[in-house]
Amino acid sequence: MNVRSQISMVFHLDKCIGCHTCSIACKNIWTDRKGTEYMWWNNVETKPGTGFPTKWEDQEKYRGGWELRDGKLVLKSTSKAKTVTNIFHNPSMPSMDDYYEPWTYKYDELFNAPEGSDQPTARPVSMVTGEYINVESGPNWDDDLGGSRIYAESDPNLKGLSEEQRQQLSAVERLVLFYFPRICNHCLNPSCVASCPSGALYKRGEDGIVLIDQKRCRGWRACVAACPYKKTFYNWSTGKSEKCVLCYPRLETGEAPACFHSCVGRIRYLGVLLYDADRLEEVAKLPDEQLIDGHRSLILDPHDPEVIAAARKNDIHDSVIESAQNSPVYKFVKEWKIALPPHIEFRTLPMLFYVPPMSPVMANRNDDTVSSVSDEFFHDIEQARVPLQFLANLFGAGHQGKLLYALKKQKAVRVYRRSRTVGDIPMKTAEAILREADCTVEEAEGIYKLTSLCTFEERFVIPPMHREEAIEMMKDPQEHKTAVGFGFLDPPKRGL
Amino acid sequence: MLRLLSVLAVSMLTLGTLLAQETADYYRQNCMSCHTVGGGRLTGPDLKNVTERKDRAWLARFMTDPKAAIDAGDPYALKIFQEARGVMMPALPGMTRARAEALLDLIQTESAKEKSIFAGVQISDRPFTDRDVETGHAIFTGAASLKNGGPSCIGCHTVNGMGGFGGGTLGPDLTTVFERYQGRKTLSTWLSAPATPTMQSIFKKDPLEPEEILSLVAYFQHTLTRNPEDASTARLNFILIGLAGTIVLLGLFDVVWHKRFRAVRRPLVQERQLESHP
């Protein structure tokens, strides 16, 4: 057992209202610089929809992530040989058009317009070229466009859905959408790190945050092609690639990352997980249907004395172990099993988990009246407007089992709480539904508490980062302390 | 004291020989391609007993700056300029008054000998055969490598009728070099010790063998029947071949990378819009 610690995350999709506050918080802190205007380290997508960049989930086109070839785990986009043959042209590189060309408006023309008979306008100009542009797409171009012919119908997750289900998704009065906020997953088996020819990407030892060393990055952009979630971006101004840093400077001072902190729906949870690094490869090679269980089995019980001993042996600080014991992520992922990794079939073992959304009840339309098809207070999961297969394609590697389990448990908690607070459902029925959903009363209370009444401290259990321990490996921390904090800022630039 | 003197004497003697050796090398590298000592005229006159024909001061002045002497209208300088059919002696690198005097000393010594070491290269006088021409062609194109490892001519030169891209364009076209160098003897001598800076630096270390020179000269005599290549045709050929090559290469890239990433968003939008508004 080789115990490591990892800052992990849970996004509770049932609570996301799609307000993009997270995206804006991130943009204002990190990506408002020249060359980064088109980047959205945090973005919120509408599902069904094509996302950002357009259809990023379609790895037939983008070729991100890993695949199993002859029992070996290989990158889809590159290899040692391909690094050489594709050195002047990477054939898997998305263009800016697949993200969007960032723009602003010529406000001057609006404010300083001379008096005239026409209404003055502020024309859009590209933030890349400075020329006037026709705005054709944006980072959330299909925002709230559930049921749209172009975007929603082109969602790669519609694979395997029947024609009837597809039509239902866009039918009037039935169309449905939910939000899918995304940041870097800080994967356990990151393909971006594996693909970098310069060795500029690394996974931080103490907390597993995946970072790009701006001094070592040579702008090959292999990470851009290799990341299946398209969460590394190329800065065309500095000639280096950049990605979500999980606001590590904030984490190091005990603050939640900006997107977490600003989240209006309080959908975001953050905490430490302990995992077994020895079994990574074995798990990443499992067949699709076993991946979720395998991934969960990597996460170790922080209360287990054996795990604690092994963690201590790996110099994981007691305070971090304690933090792992209070981790909300551990509860959602491992104890309750209602948070699932996105697209685990890309085999990067993402460490951001999603609680799948409960969708509205399916309706019937008779002439001018619309009525619910279910008599139950909370409808059958199978009758939900979002077909189970769609969610399974997103969070279950195409298999419905884990989704059904997670949604049933959520439904059971609702029924139970309804019974407790309103009382129009007999407790006996509620308990039966709980049992059926493999949920105890204590667990239901726990889920309810952490979902609805969670405080700041419960949502974000940030471990002390113990930077001094990492520094100690290179340098005397006392000496380091007296040697930093005053000097020249060295902005990244092209070349060596 | 005696010992010191003897050491001094020996070192002066060695120095003297070294100097003499150095002058001979200079002669070989810079003079031999145009002049012989007792071997008849090449491009320039035979230098046997030159010091008796003209006084040393004039000679040394001419050697250090031939152009100035000719431009100044010196009658003797003009005479030898005419005799050389208008080929002007080049200003030689490292030629100083002292060097000129040393060279004149060397020429004087060599003139006194019955057979000077600078009488010219001994290259057979036998008539050229077709085989010689063939061998010369092979040497020129590099099909046959040079015995001493020098580079083949085609690297820098061309003659008409090379085909394809032709030969190199760095050096001059050699189609009529036989005529320009006034025949077999001069060309052979020149090739035995090429005097231009580029040729010299390349062939000083790896000189041509006499048989190779013979074959090459035979080949150059053979090419005399052709016209020098028309530069514009050659350039057009080059551009056309380059263009065709580029198209083939681009086609090849397209095949090799046929699965490359192409745009996603624009085609998706266009395709869907076409479907709804055909």
Chai-1 contact restraints between the chains, C-beta under 6 A:
chainA,res_idxA,chainB,res_idxB,connection_type,confidence,min_distance_angstrom,max_distance_angstrom,comment,restraint_id
A,T54,B,V264,contact,1.0,0.0,6.0,A-B,restraint_1
A,T54,B,R265,contact,1.0,0.0,6.0,A-B,restraint_2
A,K55,B,V264,contact,1.0,0.0,6.0,A-B,restraint_3
A,K61,B,V264,contact,1.0,0.0,6.0,A-B,restraint_4
A,P91,B,W257,contact,1.0,0.0,6.0,A-B,restraint_5
A,P91,B,R260,contact,1.0,0.0,6.0,A-B,restraint_6
A,P91,B,F261,contact,1.0,0.0,6.0,A-B,restraint_7
A,S92,B,F261,contact,1.0,0.0,6.0,A-B,restraint_8
A,M93,B,F261,contact,1.0,0.0,6.0,A-B,restraint_9
A,D97,B,A263,contact,1.0,0.0,6.0,A-B,restraint_10
A,D97,B,R265,contact,1.0,0.0,6.0,A-B,restraint_11
A,D98,B,V264,contact,1.0,0.0,6.0,A-B,restraint_12
A,D98,B,R265,contact,1.0,0.0,6.0,A-B,restraint_13
A,S137,B,R265,contact,1.0,0.0,6.0,A-B,restraint_14
A,R149,B,R272,contact,1.0,0.0,6.0,A-B,restraint_15
A,R149,B,S276,contact,1.0,0.0,6.0,A-B,restraint_16
A,I150,B,V269,contact,1.0,0.0,6.0,A-B,restraint_17
A,I150,B,R272,contact,1.0,0.0,6.0,A-B,restraint_18
A,S154,B,L268,contact,1.0,0.0,6.0,A-B,restraint_19
